[in-house]
Amino acid sequence: MAYTLITGGSQGLGFELAKCFADDGIDLILCARNQDRLNTAAAYLKEKYGVDVKTAAIDLSEKDAAERLHEECGDKKISHLVNNAGIGFLGEARRIPKEKDEQLIALNITALTGLTKLFLSDMLAAGSGTILNVASTGAFVPGPYIASYYASKAYVLSYTEALAQETAGSSVKVCCLCPGPVRTSFYGKSGQTAPFYAMDAEKCARYAYRKMKEGETLIIPGVLNRLSRHLPAGLSARFIGKMKSGQLKDKKDG
Ligand SMILES: NC(=O)c1ccc[n+]([C@@H]2O[C@H](COP(=O)([O-])OP(=O)(O)OC[C@H]3O[C@@H](n4cnc5c(N)ncnc54)[C@H](OP(=O)(O)O)[C@@H]3O)[C@@H](O)[C@H]2O)c1
């Protein structure tokens, strides 16, 4: 029996992606920190789609978390790994506590890299598999007032595109999802406000899932998001800086 492992699968984009896999009859392992939310998500998916859903309550920003999650999967065959869990913080880079940046780097970069290494090796040995790493359109440009988040997503995109080349012609597919703004709890948690044009999470996940199955390496939901990749980075960074500094000011005033 093969499973799809989704980090951050208890809510938001990860949960919507879980629904897509479950709808295809694929069993799941969901990883996040909060066990109650994991249980609620698992119960829903089991009930609605009749698939097996296991949960792993692990804080992926802790040391050696990737190894612990890999161990927790035991000898279950992982056919798909979705490295989706991620966090971001709005604020002036120099004022964001060092611990917060370290947590972000540990989750968005270190855990994703560790999990990719471990499961890519398993998949190559098994002769099949897919890894979907979740970056962001923030990967395309510098992000003033959300600098470490955008920088971490630039890492995810670059790392994933490099691995896609390394594995080209093998039995394993490595691809990267770069969503623009999506309506999830990410915005509240990161101190931001979702723009009016933010995409519905279910729509974003469905598009990503379809493109992953079609074998696309770089998946960017939304025409404007696809176009944004081709704008001059300096211009985009100035626009983002203005927007985020405005949000930061509203947050302080509010
Ligand atoms: N929303 C957007 O506009 C947007 C746009 C582009 C890219 N993305 C990316 O999409 C991915 C999913 O974001 P989302 O919007 O769905 O966020 P979300 O609604 O905040 O969901 C985040 C998920 O990650 C889990 N998580 C957070 N910290 C974790 C940790 N230390 N260890 C393990 N699990 C952890 C959360 O569960 P627990 O809190 O229980 O751990 C939750 O299941 C992220 O990588 C994000 O950067 C989002």
The ligand as an SDF file (V2000), in Angstrom:
LIG
                    3D

 48 52  0  0  0  0  0  0  0  0999 V2000
   -1.4030   31.2280    1.8390 N   0  0  0  0  0  0  0  0  0  0  0  0
   -0.6720   31.8190    0.9050 C   0  0  0  0  0  0  0  0  0  0  0  0
   -0.9980   32.9220    0.4400 O   0  0  0  0  0  0  0  0  0  0  0  0
    0.5450   31.1400    0.3510 C   0  0  0  0  0  0  0  0  0  0  0  0
    1.1090   31.6600   -0.8410 C   0  0  0  0  0  0  0  0  0  0  0  0
    2.2430   31.0660   -1.3700 C   0  0  0  0  0  0  0  0  0  0  0  0
    2.8100   29.9710   -0.7390 C   0  0  0  0  0  0  0  0  0  0  0  0
    2.2440   29.4880    0.4170 N   0  0  0  0  0  0  0  0  0  0  0  0
    2.8980   28.3500    1.0510 C   0  0  0  0  0  0  0  0  0  0  0  0
    1.9780   27.2830    1.1230 O   0  0  0  0  0  0  0  0  0  0  0  0
    2.3170   26.4480    2.2320 C   0  0  0  0  0  0  0  0  0  0  0  0
    1.0740   26.2050    3.0590 C   0  0  0  0  0  0  0  0  0  0  0  0
    0.6170   27.4390    3.5330 O   0  0  0  0  0  0  0  0  0  0  0  0
   -0.8820   27.6910    4.0250 P   0  0  0  0  0  0  0  0  0  0  0  0
   -1.2730   29.0040    3.4870 O   0  0  0  0  0  0  0  0  0  0  0  0
   -1.7270   26.5180    3.7740 O   0  0  0  0  0  0  0  0  0  0  0  0
   -0.6020   27.8690    5.5920 O   0  0  0  0  0  0  0  0  0  0  0  0
   -1.4900   27.4920    6.8820 P   0  0  0  0  0  0  0  0  0  0  0  0
   -2.9410   27.5790    6.5760 O   0  0  0  0  0  0  0  0  0  0  0  0
   -0.9030   28.3400    7.9540 O   0  0  0  0  0  0  0  0  0  0  0  0
   -1.1170   25.9550    7.1530 O   0  0  0  0  0  0  0  0  0  0  0  0
    0.1810   25.6230    7.5670 C   0  0  0  0  0  0  0  0  0  0  0  0
    0.2690   24.1620    7.8810 C   0  0  0  0  0  0  0  0  0  0  0  0
    1.6200   23.8640    8.2600 O   0  0  0  0  0  0  0  0  0  0  0  0
    1.6330   23.2890    9.5790 C   0  0  0  0  0  0  0  0  0  0  0  0
    2.8500   23.7190   10.2690 N   0  0  0  0  0  0  0  0  0  0  0  0
    3.1940   24.9830   10.6060 C   0  0  0  0  0  0  0  0  0  0  0  0
    4.3500   24.9770   11.2910 N   0  0  0  0  0  0  0  0  0  0  0  0
    4.7450   23.6820   11.3740 C   0  0  0  0  0  0  0  0  0  0  0  0
    5.8510   23.0300   11.9800 C   0  0  0  0  0  0  0  0  0  0  0  0
    6.8010   23.7080   12.6520 N   0  0  0  0  0  0  0  0  0  0  0  0
    5.9520   21.6850   11.8780 N   0  0  0  0  0  0  0  0  0  0  0  0
    5.0040   20.9690   11.2120 C   0  0  0  0  0  0  0  0  0  0  0  0
    3.9260   21.5330   10.6350 N   0  0  0  0  0  0  0  0  0  0  0  0
    3.8040   22.8750   10.7100 C   0  0  0  0  0  0  0  0  0  0  0  0
    0.3420   23.8020   10.2200 C   0  0  0  0  0  0  0  0  0  0  0  0
   -0.1180   22.9690   11.2770 O   0  0  0  0  0  0  0  0  0  0  0  0
    0.3160   23.2110   12.8450 P   0  0  0  0  0  0  0  0  0  0  0  0
    0.1820   24.6750   13.1000 O   0  0  0  0  0  0  0  0  0  0  0  0
   -0.5940   22.3380   13.6300 O   0  0  0  0  0  0  0  0  0  0  0  0
    1.7360   22.7370   12.9240 O   0  0  0  0  0  0  0  0  0  0  0  0
   -0.6140   23.7370    9.0460 C   0  0  0  0  0  0  0  0  0  0  0  0
   -1.0580   22.4150    8.8450 O   0  0  0  0  0  0  0  0  0  0  0  0
    3.4370   27.1820    2.9860 C   0  0  0  0  0  0  0  0  0  0  0  0
    4.6740   26.6450    2.6240 O   0  0  0  0  0  0  0  0  0  0  0  0
    3.3280   28.6110    2.4850 C   0  0  0  0  0  0  0  0  0  0  0  0
    4.5500   29.2830    2.5490 O   0  0  0  0  0  0  0  0  0  0  0  0
    1.1300   30.0440    0.9660 C   0  0  0  0  0  0  0  0  0  0  0  0
  1  2  1  0
  2  3  2  0
  2  4  1  0
  4  5  1  0
  4 48  2  0
  5  6  2  0
  6  7  1  0
  7  8  2  0
  8  9  1  0
  8 48  1  0
  9 10  1  0
  9 46  1  0
 10 11  1  0
 11 12  1  0
 11 44  1  0
 12 13  1  0
 13 14  1  0
 14 15  2  0
 14 16  1  0
 14 17  1  0
 17 18  1  0
 18 19  2  0
 18 20  1  0
 18 21  1  0
 21 22  1  0
 22 23  1  0
 23 24  1  0
 23 42  1  0
 24 25  1  0
 25 26  1  0
 25 36  1  0
 26 27  1  0
 26 35  1  0
 27 28  2  0
 28 29  1  0
 29 30  1  0
 29 35  2  0
 30 31  1  0
 30 32  2  0
 32 33  1  0
 33 34  2  0
 34 35  1  0
 36 37  1  0
 36 42  1  0
 37 38  1  0
 38 39  2  0
 38 40  1  0
 38 41  1  0
 42 43  1  0
 44 45  1  0
 44 46  1  0
 46 47  1  0
M  CHG  2   8   1  16  -1
M  END
$$$$
